[in-house]
Amino acid sequence: MQPSAAPEQACPISPVVDIVFSRWTTPILWTLNYHGRQRFVELERRITTITPKVLTQRLRQLERDGLVIRTYHAEIPPRVEYEISDLGRTLAPLFAHLADWATTHLDTVADARVAYDGTR
């Protein structure tokens, strides 16, 4: 019996899925890509169900991963803005394909779930 492969060897996109599709990351990236530069409160308003703590954590992680740029403006009161980076912007075609897939196939998925649940 051979040892099992590391997840990234079994599925080479696993690290990307971990980075881009972790909870709240996709809505943040989508919002910044679609709406452009945003202040923290603007992101909170657009992604209504995220808590400030989680939004802060995700923005820091996205900044660390190079997908988001944080700009601090030394004003009174201080102002911080977030925008998608050039690297983050390379994900736009992926998001567009996923949005197209959702439009085309989510009704079929819903029908399949109803059919499946009806057999249980």
Steps between C-alpha positions, in 0.01 A plus 500: 500500500640840400492792740232756421607812315512839663181697425684739267629203300161332483337826391740776392238773547449421870732781619315747276164385634631545855615856423218628280195308614532499876195640674452874436804529273304467177239765589776742602698446179183514290395827664840664457526383140146610411472824702864612509680658795296483821527622854446247779146624575410481131606136492297436816192654335540299182572168675229535761537171685872521579612616844760779532742258667479246218519771234818632661650150516417421138628835372829447682534150353419625151756778541755243618423282197551798269139503376396825670679832547438701817561875477522706818435873467647703787208737540278599787312280539728233350371334186579149375401369159521153351526409135562186305863463389618415150545143620148495642366645176632194314220309674231707322465255206460213746226690685331582168502132398359400838227765474410369151497144631273604786257673263495200268498211747376592849137428412606154383688447828191604695286256298751220560491567874121487507507172304766354728323607818177348367666158483618509860 
